[in-house]
């Protein structure tokens, strides 16, 4: 970066450097005029713009390399990796249960889906898929749907903000706050919940949670139509979204695109219906599709899916009301126990009841406590891949075990990562402003892309 | 979904190996029969898996091989036989008889081990043939088995047929010394980034990929981070006079 020696110079002015590839301008603020003048002198219409990784409209640390001719994008490429944190590698050095705490940090908006995919894979390797208690299954579905609403709200909110619809952003985050409040009530944390564990869920429903959820559903039934009133027929909104970021079914298949982008082509592929997991087959809901294969269709699908999620949550609440006191963790104590550490009233260490039990009453309990704390449980050799329908599409955890107490390998097939590959085909040939809309319609979460 | 029919034999082997071998001659026969098909990936020592520190348990001399589920004899059950049959027929017709090395059915999932030189052709058959029609690839990821001599690097592909609502897994191996696997980007363009990621983390070179460069790590990064011999990194943490080593240097019990 060029330093400005003279004190009188504008520190934010564009700087020029000659390179073997041509003239490079470093633009730091509202100084595009000097670039435009410079390019006009060169008589070269082609300009390569590096957008990001720090850019408010790229959904996090996504870097775009755009080749522009005038305002038309001729080539678009993504640069990723700025948020790579080695979560998959780290999981190989932690116990099977601790893996949940790591994988929930991948996609910070749809995090419960990551916990679910990982736990379903581990449960398949443990061969306990049939033993997961009903209440745990229902709680999982309810949390996944709450999470889906929260994630779609952020998708719509940030997508609106990026095209200047600031009200959509403020109301989107207003409602998301309610979802986070519910997640905090149930799991104890707003994000990174680490609540779904191999064998079930970490805790039972807290007192009064069902009433809170009923209130939330009732409120959302009033609020979601407000989004529709505000956006669905809004001429500015439609002018920015309709026919932008087009990708047809053949393109989706070739690029492995799933989720709302695939359903916006009219193909009703939703793993909750086609390959149900966690008892999704027991719930009454519709798969939302649209037939325009553009950003507007994806927006409408996300809006409709939130309504469907509310339907599922209502059914979950009814079922949970009849499951008072039922177990939420598999009966095998070796698997259940590491997830159900009862802590003392001061929040430090094991509960006194547990200490009394292992120190004073049962030598076997002490041995098991020691073994499970130092090692964790073992998972039989093999590999499993269980996909779930995350808010962004097919999310699968490929988990390999060598029979040890830690994952031998855990790989997440992340829908954000795969769907982001569509950036080029969605935005090339369009206007530079539409790149932002196209990416917003993919709704990538860079934490999931880079893992 | 159901497990393969060999489950009981497999479990028996599994159990016997867990207990550190057995003197029972009849069970030994079963062992040698099925143990051949299991893929040996390493050895576990002692009773508790601790690799450092003194083993005072008296089990320090115990040696057990670590194996992965081995080849499953047909029938595999249900739709899996249809897929395996159709694939065998198609590979036979195209002169690729040796393409499928073995088939493993485990926990209701079917894995086809494909000879790497035939991967590209097999992928095209799997996608295009009507009775297979695996039009969706969920990407590729690597697994590094340093103890699996001559097959250290495995590339694992998950395919989905939306037409028939079926999932299969393809596994392709290559030795560490010659880490080359043909690219399937021509058949499944979605694998573009997935193959770049697998190259980045495991050093598997996907021949025929349009632009195989690192994707997550910086371009000039040395080594391939998700290989087992690549350290996790981290520094010891001191707290109140005690020192806790980084996670990959702590005593482990695997």
Interface residues (C-beta under 8 A of the other chain):
Chain A: X80 X81 X84 X86 X88 X89 X90 X92 X93 X94 X124 X125 X127 X253 X254 X255 X256 X257 X269 X274 X275 X374 X375 X376 X380 X381 X382 X383 X384 X385 X387 X394 X396 X398 X400 X402 X403 X404 X405 X406 X408 X409 X411 X413 X417 X418 X420 X421 X450 X451
Chain B: X14 X41 X42 X44 X48 X49 X66 X67 X68 X69 X106 X107 X108 X109 X111 X135 X136 X137 X138 X139 X141 X143 X144 X156 X158 X160 X162 X165 X167 X169 X188 X189 X190 X191 X192 X193 X194 X197 X214 X215 X216 X217 X218 X225 X226 X232 X247 X248 X252 X253 X254
